[in-house]
Amino acid sequence: MKGHLVSIITPSFNSEKFISDTIQSVKNQTYQDWEMIIVDDGSTDGTISIIKEFLTDSRIQLYQLGQNSGTGVARNKAITLAKGRYISFLDSDDLWKPEKLQKQVEFMTSKNQPFTFSYYECIDESGKALGKIIQAPQKLTYRQLFWSNWVGNLTGIYDVDFFGKIAVSSVRKRQDWMMWLTILKKIKTAEPIPESLAIYRIRENSISASKTELLRHNYKVYRDFHHKSIIGSVICMIGFLFTHFFIKPKYVKKSRPE
C-alpha cells in the first residue's frame, strides 16, 4: 500500500540483541511508504554495525549522537529530521505486527482523525510471550490520560499537518506520556484501534519492571510538566496509584503464553 509518508522515530542504545528484529518488523510492514530514522545515543556494543547492515534500504537512516544524552534528546533529533505526514514511534527493542501502519493510516484517513494508537502485547527479554494484551478505553479523554498513560509509545501515531512536529521533553523517562498529554489537550479525546498491533518487550532494567522508578518518574510528570505543587503532586500520585492498581488491570486481556 502506498500513501502518505510515515516517519518512524527510533532511538537506540546498546540494543545489539534486539535491533535487527525491530528493523525487520518495520521492513515487513504491508504499508511501505515509510522512513525509519534511527538516532543512536552513544552505543558501545555492536548496535551500530548491525544497523549499518540495513542501510542498503534507503528508507532507513542512521544518525549518531556524540555522547549518551537520553532517549528524549535522541527522539527530538529524529523528529527534527522527519519528513513524513505522520510521525510514529518504535523503540529499538520493540516490534510491530505487519499490518500496524496500514491499519492505522487507513483508520486515521477514513475517520479524519489526527491521532490514534492501538492495543499491544508484552514479551519478556528473551521474546517469550507473557500472556497479556494491554487494552485502553475506546474513548480516551484527557482526564483519563492525566491519571495514567494509556498509550503505548510503540503504538502512537500523529498527523504532522494537524499538530506540527511535537518536541518531546529532554528528561530521560516519560517523554511519551507528556507528548500524548499535549496531543489530548488539543483534541480532547482519542480512539484506539481495538486490536493488538505491536509487541512491547519488558527488559529486566526497563522502567516498566521497576516500581520505584515508576513512582519517581510519574511524580515528576505532575510536578514538572503539570506544574503542581509538592502537595498537589502527592495528591495526583494517589490518583495515579488508584488508576494503576484498580482501573488499568481491567484493561489487561489474558491470553495463553506461547
NUKE-135196 format. One record per residue (C-alpha): x, y, z; chain; residue number from 1; residue in one letter. Coordinates in nm, 2 decimals. Layout:
REM residues N
<rec <X; Y; Z>; 'A'; NUM; 'A'>
...
REM end
This chain:
REM residues 258
<rec <0.00; 0.00; 0.00>; 'A'; 1; 'M'>
<rec <0.13; 0.35; -0.09>; 'A'; 2; 'K'>
<rec <0.01; 0.67; 0.06>; 'A'; 3; 'G'>
<rec <0.14; 0.95; 0.29>; 'A'; 4; 'H'>
<rec <0.49; 0.91; 0.42>; 'A'; 5; 'L'>
<rec <0.52; 0.78; 0.78>; 'A'; 6; 'V'>
<rec <0.83; 0.88; 0.97>; 'A'; 7; 'S'>
<rec <0.93; 0.62; 1.23>; 'A'; 8; 'I'>
<rec <1.13; 0.76; 1.52>; 'A'; 9; 'I'>
<rec <1.37; 0.50; 1.68>; 'A'; 10; 'T'>
<rec <1.63; 0.59; 1.94>; 'A'; 11; 'P'>
<rec <1.88; 0.32; 2.01>; 'A'; 12; 'S'>
<rec <2.13; 0.25; 2.28>; 'A'; 13; 'F'>
<rec <2.32; -0.08; 2.33>; 'A'; 14; 'N'>
<rec <2.04; -0.28; 2.15>; 'A'; 15; 'S'>
<rec <2.25; -0.53; 1.97>; 'A'; 16; 'E'>
<rec <2.04; -0.82; 2.09>; 'A'; 17; 'K'>
<rec <1.71; -0.67; 1.96>; 'A'; 18; 'F'>
<rec <1.77; -0.40; 1.69>; 'A'; 19; 'I'>
<rec <1.78; -0.64; 1.40>; 'A'; 20; 'S'>
<rec <1.43; -0.79; 1.48>; 'A'; 21; 'D'>
<rec <1.30; -0.43; 1.54>; 'A'; 22; 'T'>
<rec <1.41; -0.31; 1.20>; 'A'; 23; 'I'>
<rec <1.29; -0.63; 1.03>; 'A'; 24; 'Q'>
<rec <0.94; -0.58; 1.18>; 'A'; 25; 'S'>
<rec <0.94; -0.24; 1.00>; 'A'; 26; 'V'>
<rec <1.06; -0.38; 0.67>; 'A'; 27; 'K'>
<rec <0.78; -0.64; 0.70>; 'A'; 28; 'N'>
<rec <0.51; -0.37; 0.70>; 'A'; 29; 'Q'>
<rec <0.23; -0.41; 0.44>; 'A'; 30; 'T'>
<rec <0.24; -0.03; 0.43>; 'A'; 31; 'Y'>
<rec <0.56; 0.05; 0.25>; 'A'; 32; 'Q'>
<rec <0.56; 0.43; 0.24>; 'A'; 33; 'D'>
<rec <0.78; 0.50; 0.54>; 'A'; 34; 'W'>
<rec <1.12; 0.62; 0.66>; 'A'; 35; 'E'>
<rec <1.29; 0.49; 0.97>; 'A'; 36; 'M'>
<rec <1.51; 0.74; 1.14>; 'A'; 37; 'I'>
<rec <1.74; 0.57; 1.39>; 'A'; 38; 'I'>
<rec <1.93; 0.80; 1.63>; 'A'; 39; 'V'>
<rec <2.19; 0.62; 1.83>; 'A'; 40; 'D'>
<rec <2.26; 0.75; 2.17>; 'A'; 41; 'D'>
<rec <2.62; 0.65; 2.21>; 'A'; 42; 'G'>
<rec <2.60; 0.27; 2.19>; 'A'; 43; 'S'>
<rec <2.92; 0.09; 2.30>; 'A'; 44; 'T'>
<rec <2.82; -0.26; 2.18>; 'A'; 45; 'D'>
<rec <2.76; -0.39; 1.83>; 'A'; 46; 'G'>
<rec <2.44; -0.19; 1.77>; 'A'; 47; 'T'>
<rec <2.58; 0.04; 1.50>; 'A'; 48; 'I'>
<rec <2.73; -0.24; 1.30>; 'A'; 49; 'S'>
<rec <2.40; -0.42; 1.29>; 'A'; 50; 'I'>
<rec <2.21; -0.11; 1.19>; 'A'; 51; 'I'>
<rec <2.46; -0.05; 0.91>; 'A'; 52; 'K'>
<rec <2.37; -0.38; 0.75>; 'A'; 53; 'E'>
<rec <2.02; -0.25; 0.68>; 'A'; 54; 'F'>
<rec <2.13; 0.08; 0.53>; 'A'; 55; 'L'>
<rec <2.11; -0.06; 0.18>; 'A'; 56; 'T'>
<rec <1.74; 0.02; 0.22>; 'A'; 57; 'D'>
<rec <1.73; 0.39; 0.15>; 'A'; 58; 'S'>
<rec <1.43; 0.43; 0.37>; 'A'; 59; 'R'>
<rec <1.64; 0.35; 0.68>; 'A'; 60; 'I'>
<rec <1.86; 0.63; 0.81>; 'A'; 61; 'Q'>
<rec <2.12; 0.63; 1.09>; 'A'; 62; 'L'>
<rec <2.24; 0.93; 1.29>; 'A'; 63; 'Y'>
<rec <2.48; 0.91; 1.58>; 'A'; 64; 'Q'>
<rec <2.49; 1.14; 1.88>; 'A'; 65; 'L'>
<rec <2.83; 1.24; 2.01>; 'A'; 66; 'G'>
<rec <2.75; 1.12; 2.36>; 'A'; 67; 'Q'>
<rec <2.48; 0.95; 2.56>; 'A'; 68; 'N'>
<rec <2.21; 1.21; 2.61>; 'A'; 69; 'S'>
<rec <1.90; 1.02; 2.68>; 'A'; 70; 'G'>
<rec <1.60; 0.90; 2.47>; 'A'; 71; 'T'>
<rec <1.44; 1.24; 2.48>; 'A'; 72; 'G'>
<rec <1.73; 1.41; 2.30>; 'A'; 73; 'V'>
<rec <1.75; 1.12; 2.05>; 'A'; 74; 'A'>
<rec <1.38; 1.13; 1.97>; 'A'; 75; 'R'>
<rec <1.39; 1.51; 1.93>; 'A'; 76; 'N'>
<rec <1.68; 1.48; 1.68>; 'A'; 77; 'K'>
<rec <1.48; 1.22; 1.48>; 'A'; 78; 'A'>
<rec <1.17; 1.43; 1.49>; 'A'; 79; 'I'>
<rec <1.36; 1.73; 1.36>; 'A'; 80; 'T'>
<rec <1.48; 1.52; 1.06>; 'A'; 81; 'L'>
<rec <1.14; 1.36; 0.99>; 'A'; 82; 'A'>
<rec <0.99; 1.43; 0.65>; 'A'; 83; 'K'>
<rec <0.66; 1.24; 0.69>; 'A'; 84; 'G'>
<rec <0.30; 1.34; 0.71>; 'A'; 85; 'R'>
<rec <0.27; 1.11; 1.00>; 'A'; 86; 'Y'>
<rec <0.51; 1.05; 1.29>; 'A'; 87; 'I'>
<rec <0.52; 0.72; 1.48>; 'A'; 88; 'S'>
<rec <0.75; 0.57; 1.74>; 'A'; 89; 'F'>
<rec <0.93; 0.24; 1.78>; 'A'; 90; 'L'>
<rec <1.20; 0.18; 2.04>; 'A'; 91; 'D'>
<rec <1.49; -0.04; 1.94>; 'A'; 92; 'S'>
<rec <1.38; -0.35; 2.14>; 'A'; 93; 'D'>
<rec <1.01; -0.35; 2.04>; 'A'; 94; 'D'>
<rec <0.83; -0.50; 1.74>; 'A'; 95; 'L'>
<rec <0.54; -0.41; 1.51>; 'A'; 96; 'W'>
<rec <0.30; -0.66; 1.35>; 'A'; 97; 'K'>
<rec <0.30; -0.64; 0.97>; 'A'; 98; 'P'>
<rec <-0.04; -0.46; 0.94>; 'A'; 99; 'E'>
<rec <0.03; -0.20; 1.20>; 'A'; 100; 'K'>
<rec <0.10; 0.11; 0.98>; 'A'; 101; 'L'>
<rec <-0.15; 0.01; 0.72>; 'A'; 102; 'Q'>
<rec <-0.44; -0.02; 0.96>; 'A'; 103; 'K'>
<rec <-0.35; 0.30; 1.14>; 'A'; 104; 'Q'>
<rec <-0.32; 0.51; 0.83>; 'A'; 105; 'V'>
<rec <-0.64; 0.37; 0.69>; 'A'; 106; 'E'>
<rec <-0.81; 0.44; 1.03>; 'A'; 107; 'F'>
<rec <-0.69; 0.80; 1.05>; 'A'; 108; 'M'>
<rec <-0.78; 0.89; 0.69>; 'A'; 109; 'T'>
<rec <-1.12; 0.72; 0.69>; 'A'; 110; 'S'>
<rec <-1.22; 0.87; 1.02>; 'A'; 111; 'K'>
<rec <-1.04; 1.20; 0.97>; 'A'; 112; 'N'>
<rec <-0.85; 1.15; 1.30>; 'A'; 113; 'Q'>
<rec <-0.52; 1.33; 1.36>; 'A'; 114; 'P'>
<rec <-0.40; 1.08; 1.62>; 'A'; 115; 'F'>
<rec <-0.45; 0.72; 1.71>; 'A'; 116; 'T'>
<rec <-0.29; 0.42; 1.89>; 'A'; 117; 'F'>
<rec <-0.37; 0.06; 1.95>; 'A'; 118; 'S'>
<rec <-0.36; -0.23; 2.19>; 'A'; 119; 'Y'>
<rec <-0.03; -0.42; 2.23>; 'A'; 120; 'Y'>
<rec <0.11; -0.74; 2.36>; 'A'; 121; 'E'>
<rec <0.40; -0.80; 2.61>; 'A'; 122; 'C'>
<rec <0.70; -1.03; 2.59>; 'A'; 123; 'I'>
<rec <1.00; -1.08; 2.82>; 'A'; 124; 'D'>
<rec <1.36; -1.00; 2.74>; 'A'; 125; 'E'>
<rec <1.40; -1.34; 2.57>; 'A'; 126; 'S'>
<rec <1.10; -1.29; 2.35>; 'A'; 127; 'G'>
<rec <0.86; -1.52; 2.54>; 'A'; 128; 'K'>
<rec <0.50; -1.41; 2.54>; 'A'; 129; 'A'>
<rec <0.38; -1.30; 2.88>; 'A'; 130; 'L'>
<rec <0.02; -1.39; 2.81>; 'A'; 131; 'G'>
<rec <-0.14; -1.05; 2.82>; 'A'; 132; 'K'>
<rec <-0.27; -0.78; 2.58>; 'A'; 133; 'I'>
<rec <-0.28; -0.42; 2.70>; 'A'; 134; 'I'>
<rec <-0.60; -0.25; 2.60>; 'A'; 135; 'Q'>
<rec <-0.74; 0.10; 2.66>; 'A'; 136; 'A'>
<rec <-1.07; 0.29; 2.68>; 'A'; 137; 'P'>
<rec <-1.24; 0.32; 2.35>; 'A'; 138; 'Q'>
<rec <-1.29; 0.70; 2.40>; 'A'; 139; 'K'>
<rec <-0.97; 0.81; 2.58>; 'A'; 140; 'L'>
<rec <-1.01; 1.15; 2.74>; 'A'; 141; 'T'>
<rec <-0.75; 1.40; 2.86>; 'A'; 142; 'Y'>
<rec <-0.88; 1.34; 3.21>; 'A'; 143; 'R'>
<rec <-0.82; 0.97; 3.19>; 'A'; 144; 'Q'>
<rec <-0.47; 1.03; 3.04>; 'A'; 145; 'L'>
<rec <-0.39; 1.27; 3.32>; 'A'; 146; 'F'>
<rec <-0.42; 0.99; 3.58>; 'A'; 147; 'W'>
<rec <-0.22; 0.73; 3.38>; 'A'; 148; 'S'>
<rec <-0.05; 0.68; 3.05>; 'A'; 149; 'N'>
<rec <-0.29; 0.46; 2.84>; 'A'; 150; 'W'>
<rec <-0.09; 0.50; 2.52>; 'A'; 151; 'V'>
<rec <0.18; 0.25; 2.45>; 'A'; 152; 'G'>
<rec <0.47; 0.45; 2.29>; 'A'; 153; 'N'>
<rec <0.52; 0.19; 2.02>; 'A'; 154; 'L'>
<rec <0.16; 0.23; 1.91>; 'A'; 155; 'T'>
<rec <0.11; 0.60; 1.89>; 'A'; 156; 'G'>
<rec <0.10; 0.79; 1.56>; 'A'; 157; 'I'>
<rec <0.00; 1.15; 1.49>; 'A'; 158; 'Y'>
<rec <-0.06; 1.38; 1.19>; 'A'; 159; 'D'>
<rec <0.21; 1.65; 1.15>; 'A'; 160; 'V'>
<rec <-0.02; 1.86; 0.92>; 'A'; 161; 'D'>
<rec <-0.26; 1.89; 1.22>; 'A'; 162; 'F'>
<rec <-0.02; 1.92; 1.52>; 'A'; 163; 'F'>
<rec <0.31; 2.02; 1.37>; 'A'; 164; 'G'>
<rec <0.61; 1.85; 1.50>; 'A'; 165; 'K'>
<rec <0.58; 1.80; 1.87>; 'A'; 166; 'I'>
<rec <0.91; 1.82; 2.05>; 'A'; 167; 'A'>
<rec <0.94; 1.57; 2.34>; 'A'; 168; 'V'>
<rec <1.08; 1.66; 2.68>; 'A'; 169; 'S'>
<rec <1.46; 1.61; 2.72>; 'A'; 170; 'S'>
<rec <1.41; 1.42; 3.05>; 'A'; 171; 'V'>
<rec <1.51; 1.06; 3.03>; 'A'; 172; 'R'>
<rec <1.18; 0.90; 3.12>; 'A'; 173; 'K'>
<rec <0.81; 0.95; 3.05>; 'A'; 174; 'R'>
<rec <0.86; 1.18; 2.75>; 'A'; 175; 'Q'>
<rec <0.59; 0.98; 2.56>; 'A'; 176; 'D'>
<rec <0.32; 1.04; 2.83>; 'A'; 177; 'W'>
<rec <0.39; 1.41; 2.82>; 'A'; 178; 'M'>
<rec <0.36; 1.41; 2.44>; 'A'; 179; 'M'>
<rec <0.03; 1.23; 2.44>; 'A'; 180; 'W'>
<rec <-0.10; 1.47; 2.71>; 'A'; 181; 'L'>
<rec <0.00; 1.76; 2.47>; 'A'; 182; 'T'>
<rec <-0.20; 1.59; 2.19>; 'A'; 183; 'I'>
<rec <-0.51; 1.51; 2.40>; 'A'; 184; 'L'>
<rec <-0.52; 1.86; 2.55>; 'A'; 185; 'K'>
<rec <-0.58; 1.98; 2.19>; 'A'; 186; 'K'>
<rec <-0.82; 1.72; 2.06>; 'A'; 187; 'I'>
<rec <-0.98; 1.62; 2.39>; 'A'; 188; 'K'>
<rec <-1.05; 1.26; 2.31>; 'A'; 189; 'T'>
<rec <-0.87; 0.98; 2.11>; 'A'; 190; 'A'>
<rec <-0.99; 0.65; 1.98>; 'A'; 191; 'E'>
<rec <-0.76; 0.34; 1.97>; 'A'; 192; 'P'>
<rec <-0.77; 0.07; 1.71>; 'A'; 193; 'I'>
<rec <-0.91; -0.21; 1.92>; 'A'; 194; 'P'>
<rec <-0.66; -0.48; 1.84>; 'A'; 195; 'E'>
<rec <-0.30; -0.56; 1.92>; 'A'; 196; 'S'>
<rec <-0.07; -0.42; 1.65>; 'A'; 197; 'L'>
<rec <0.26; -0.42; 1.84>; 'A'; 198; 'A'>
<rec <0.47; -0.61; 2.08>; 'A'; 199; 'I'>
<rec <0.64; -0.45; 2.38>; 'A'; 200; 'Y'>
<rec <0.95; -0.61; 2.53>; 'A'; 201; 'R'>
<rec <0.98; -0.58; 2.91>; 'A'; 202; 'I'>
<rec <1.35; -0.59; 2.99>; 'A'; 203; 'R'>
<rec <1.49; -0.65; 3.33>; 'A'; 204; 'E'>
<rec <1.63; -0.30; 3.35>; 'A'; 205; 'N'>
<rec <1.33; -0.12; 3.20>; 'A'; 206; 'S'>
<rec <1.12; 0.13; 3.38>; 'A'; 207; 'I'>
<rec <0.81; -0.09; 3.35>; 'A'; 208; 'S'>
<rec <0.99; -0.36; 3.56>; 'A'; 209; 'A'>
<rec <1.08; -0.11; 3.84>; 'A'; 210; 'S'>
<rec <0.80; 0.00; 4.07>; 'A'; 211; 'K'>
<rec <1.03; 0.25; 4.25>; 'A'; 212; 'T'>
<rec <1.13; 0.42; 3.92>; 'A'; 213; 'E'>
<rec <0.77; 0.42; 3.81>; 'A'; 214; 'L'>
<rec <0.67; 0.62; 4.12>; 'A'; 215; 'L'>
<rec <0.96; 0.86; 4.09>; 'A'; 216; 'R'>
<rec <0.92; 0.94; 3.72>; 'A'; 217; 'H'>
<rec <0.54; 0.97; 3.74>; 'A'; 218; 'N'>
<rec <0.57; 1.21; 4.03>; 'A'; 219; 'Y'>
<rec <0.80; 1.43; 3.82>; 'A'; 220; 'K'>
<rec <0.53; 1.44; 3.54>; 'A'; 221; 'V'>
<rec <0.29; 1.60; 3.79>; 'A'; 222; 'Y'>
<rec <0.55; 1.82; 3.95>; 'A'; 223; 'R'>
<rec <0.74; 1.94; 3.64>; 'A'; 224; 'D'>
<rec <0.51; 1.90; 3.34>; 'A'; 225; 'F'>
<rec <0.17; 1.99; 3.51>; 'A'; 226; 'H'>
<rec <0.35; 2.24; 3.75>; 'A'; 227; 'H'>
<rec <0.17; 2.10; 4.05>; 'A'; 228; 'K'>
<rec <0.29; 2.19; 4.40>; 'A'; 229; 'S'>
<rec <0.46; 1.93; 4.61>; 'A'; 230; 'I'>
<rec <0.13; 1.86; 4.79>; 'A'; 231; 'I'>
<rec <-0.06; 1.87; 4.47>; 'A'; 232; 'G'>
<rec <0.18; 1.63; 4.31>; 'A'; 233; 'S'>
<rec <0.14; 1.39; 4.60>; 'A'; 234; 'V'>
<rec <-0.24; 1.40; 4.57>; 'A'; 235; 'I'>
<rec <-0.21; 1.34; 4.20>; 'A'; 236; 'C'>
<rec <0.01; 1.04; 4.27>; 'A'; 237; 'M'>
<rec <-0.27; 0.89; 4.49>; 'A'; 238; 'I'>
<rec <-0.50; 0.92; 4.19>; 'A'; 239; 'G'>
<rec <-0.23; 0.77; 3.97>; 'A'; 240; 'F'>
<rec <-0.18; 0.47; 4.20>; 'A'; 241; 'L'>
<rec <-0.56; 0.42; 4.22>; 'A'; 242; 'F'>
<rec <-0.58; 0.41; 3.84>; 'A'; 243; 'T'>
<rec <-0.27; 0.19; 3.81>; 'A'; 244; 'H'>
<rec <-0.38; -0.08; 4.06>; 'A'; 245; 'F'>
<rec <-0.76; -0.07; 4.04>; 'A'; 246; 'F'>
<rec <-0.87; 0.06; 3.69>; 'A'; 247; 'I'>
<rec <-0.60; -0.04; 3.44>; 'A'; 248; 'K'>
<rec <-0.59; -0.41; 3.54>; 'A'; 249; 'P'>
<rec <-0.95; -0.43; 3.39>; 'A'; 250; 'K'>
<rec <-0.80; -0.35; 3.05>; 'A'; 251; 'Y'>
<rec <-0.54; -0.63; 3.06>; 'A'; 252; 'V'>
<rec <-0.67; -0.92; 2.85>; 'A'; 253; 'K'>
<rec <-0.53; -1.26; 2.94>; 'A'; 254; 'K'>
<rec <-0.40; -1.49; 2.67>; 'A'; 255; 'S'>
<rec <-0.22; -1.81; 2.67>; 'A'; 256; 'R'>
<rec <0.16; -1.77; 2.66>; 'A'; 257; 'P'>
<rec <0.33; -1.92; 2.35>; 'A'; 258; 'E'>
REM end
